[in-house]
Amino acid sequence: MQSGLSKRSALGFILVTLIINSMGIGLMMPVMPSLLTELTSLPVSDAARWGGALSVVYALMQFAFGPTLGNLSDRFGRRPVLLVSMFTLAVDYLIMALSWHLAVLFVGRILSGVAGATFSAASAYIADVSSKADRAKNFGLVGAGFGFGFVLGPMIGGFLGEFGPRAPFCAAAALSFINFLFGYFMLPETLKDENRRGFAWKRANPFGALKQIGAYPEVRTLLLAVFLFDIAHYVYPAVWSYYAEEVFAWSPGDIGLSLAFVGLGFVCSGLSDPGA
């Protein structure tokens, strides 16, 4: 990275990428009850089971392919992995917007889970372009990007959901494609040839990555704590949309606004932590 402008452009692209990735879950939450009842002809209470299955598929793909994408970025560079991911996300959101069958929706969530598992490649990119003095600050932007996406996603999804359950996916497809074009023309490669390493499946699969982490007892304990926290935290957003529509007859806009307040509270609590 030769210029400050290039560094700012690169960090901006990464930040927008992470925001769009984190928006992927929140964007669809307000409209999923309506979309699933449309595709399955089931009442909301029964469609919620399919919603849970879609969330599981998405999370499994993220778990399975996160280390793989990180290792691919070590072998072929950060830029191609990130660009392919953004283009795939654009296609995926378009598939979900046009879905005519429940199986198509599952294909879309599988693709979004794979393409959205870019945290490792994005983190490596930030490490490449950051000096030692700025590294902590730039990694703080990663957390800010995820938090902002979790607030923005439900708000946009709820607002556009008032025009139909497929509208948020069309907007997400457009945003992903615009970000892909920005990265294609503006994003430089940061991984030098001498720093590249061969692709090794023992590092690229999630169980191999967990085995490496297991060598450090402190990290293993922290990982368990994060795992338990995430289970407790995400169980409520996963069912809230269906509950709010079934019990309170809320519209997608109402659901999106309520979830945005949850995300905002989560971000504010993190910012209020002196160690954050």
Backbone hydrogen bonds, N-H to C=O, Kabsch-Sander energy under -0.5 kcal/mol:
donor,donor_aa,acceptor,acceptor_aa,energy
7,K,3,S,-1.8
8,R,4,G,-2.6
9,S,5,L,-2.5
10,A,6,S,-2.6
11,L,7,K,-2.8
12,G,8,R,-2.5
13,F,9,S,-2.4
14,I,10,A,-2.4
15,L,11,L,-2.6
16,V,12,G,-2.5
17,T,13,F,-2.7
18,L,14,I,-2.6
19,I,15,L,-2.3
20,I,16,V,-2.7
21,N,17,T,-2.5
22,S,18,L,-2.5
23,M,19,I,-2.0
24,G,20,I,-0.9
24,G,21,N,-0.7
25,I,22,S,-0.7
26,G,22,S,-1.0
27,L,23,M,-3.4
28,M,24,G,-0.6
28,M,25,I,-0.5
29,M,25,I,-1.0
31,V,28,M,-0.5
32,M,28,M,-1.6
35,L,31,V,-2.6
36,L,32,M,-2.8
37,T,33,P,-2.1
38,E,34,S,-1.6
39,L,35,L,-2.2
40,T,36,L,-2.6
41,S,37,T,-1.6
46,D,43,P,-0.7
47,A,43,P,-2.6
48,A,44,V,-1.8
49,R,46,D,-1.2
50,W,46,D,-0.7
51,G,47,A,-1.8
52,G,48,A,-2.2
53,A,49,R,-1.9
54,L,50,W,-2.2
55,S,51,G,-1.9
56,V,52,G,-2.1
57,V,53,A,-2.3
58,Y,54,L,-2.1
59,A,55,S,-2.3
60,L,56,V,-2.6
61,M,57,V,-2.1
62,Q,58,Y,-1.9
63,F,59,A,-2.4
64,A,60,L,-2.7
65,F,61,M,-2.3
66,G,62,Q,-1.5
69,L,65,F,-2.6
70,G,66,G,-1.9
71,N,67,P,-2.3
72,L,68,T,-2.3
73,S,69,L,-2.1
74,D,70,G,-1.2
75,R,71,N,-1.3
76,F,72,L,-3.2
77,G,73,S,-1.1
81,V,77,G,-0.9
82,L,78,R,-2.4
83,L,79,R,-2.6
84,V,80,P,-2.4
85,S,81,V,-1.9
86,M,82,L,-2.3
87,F,83,L,-2.4
88,T,84,V,-2.5
89,L,85,S,-2.4
90,A,86,M,-1.9
91,V,87,F,-2.2
92,D,88,T,-2.8
93,Y,89,L,-2.8
94,L,90,A,-1.6
95,I,91,V,-2.3
96,M,92,D,-2.3
97,A,93,Y,-2.0
98,L,94,L,-1.7
99,S,96,M,-0.6
104,V,101,H,-0.6
105,L,101,H,-1.4
106,F,102,L,-1.8
107,V,103,A,-2.0
108,G,104,V,-2.2
109,R,105,L,-2.1
110,I,106,F,-2.2
111,L,107,V,-2.3
112,S,108,G,-2.5
113,G,109,R,-2.1
114,V,110,I,-2.2
115,A,111,L,-3.0
116,G,112,S,-2.0
117,A,114,V,-1.1
118,T,116,G,-1.5
122,A,118,T,-3.0
123,S,119,F,-2.6
124,A,120,S,-2.1
125,Y,121,A,-2.0
126,I,122,A,-2.3
127,A,123,S,-2.2
128,D,124,A,-1.9
129,V,125,Y,-1.9
130,S,126,I,-0.9
135,R,131,S,-1.3
138,N,134,D,-2.8
139,F,135,R,-2.4
140,G,136,A,-1.6
141,L,137,K,-1.1
142,V,138,N,-0.7
143,G,139,F,-1.2
144,A,140,G,-2.0
145,G,141,L,-2.7
146,F,142,V,-2.2
147,G,143,G,-2.4
148,F,144,A,-2.8
149,G,145,G,-2.3
150,F,146,F,-1.9
151,V,147,G,-1.4
152,L,148,F,-3.1
153,G,149,G,-2.7
155,M,151,V,-1.2
156,I,152,L,-2.7
157,G,153,G,-3.0
158,G,154,P,-2.8
159,F,155,M,-2.3
160,L,156,I,-2.8
161,G,157,G,-1.7
162,E,158,G,-0.7
162,E,159,F,-1.0
163,F,160,L,-2.0
164,G,161,G,-1.3
167,A,164,G,-1.0
170,C,166,R,-1.5
171,A,167,A,-2.0
172,A,168,P,-2.2
173,A,169,F,-2.3
174,A,170,C,-2.0
175,L,171,A,-2.4
176,S,172,A,-2.5
177,F,173,A,-2.2
178,I,174,A,-2.4
179,N,175,L,-2.3
180,F,176,S,-2.1
181,L,177,F,-2.3
182,F,178,I,-2.4
183,G,179,N,-2.5
184,Y,180,F,-2.6
185,F,181,L,-1.9
186,M,182,F,-2.1
187,L,183,G,-2.1
192,K,190,T,-0.7
195,N,192,K,-1.3
196,R,193,D,-1.1
197,R,74,D,-1.5
203,R,200,A,-1.3
204,A,200,A,-1.6
205,N,201,W,-1.1
209,A,205,N,-2.1
210,L,206,P,-2.3
211,K,207,F,-2.0
212,Q,208,G,-1.9
213,I,209,A,-2.1
214,G,210,L,-2.3
215,A,212,Q,-1.2
216,Y,213,I,-2.3
220,R,216,Y,-2.4
221,T,217,P,-2.2
222,L,218,E,-2.1
223,L,219,V,-2.7
224,L,220,R,-1.9
225,A,221,T,-2.0
226,V,222,L,-2.4
227,F,223,L,-2.3
228,L,224,L,-2.3
229,F,225,A,-2.4
230,D,226,V,-2.6
231,I,227,F,-1.9
232,A,228,L,-2.1
233,H,229,F,-2.5
234,Y,230,D,-2.7
235,V,231,I,-1.0
236,Y,233,H,-0.6
238,A,234,Y,-1.5
239,V,235,V,-0.9
239,V,236,Y,-0.8
240,W,236,Y,-1.9
241,S,237,P,-0.7
243,Y,239,V,-2.4
244,A,240,W,-3.1
245,E,241,S,-1.8
246,E,242,Y,-2.4
247,V,243,Y,-3.0
248,F,243,Y,-0.6
248,F,244,A,-1.3
249,A,245,E,-0.6
250,W,244,A,-1.6
255,I,251,S,-2.3
256,G,252,P,-2.8
257,L,253,G,-2.1
258,S,254,D,-2.1
259,L,255,I,-2.3
260,A,256,G,-2.1
261,F,257,L,-1.8
262,V,258,S,-1.5
263,G,259,L,-2.4
264,L,260,A,-2.6
265,G,261,F,-2.3
266,F,262,V,-2.0
267,V,263,G,-2.4
268,C,264,L,-2.7
269,S,265,G,-2.1
270,G,266,F,-1.6
271,L,267,V,-2.3
272,S,268,C,-1.8
273,D,270,G,-0.8
276,A,273,D,-2.2
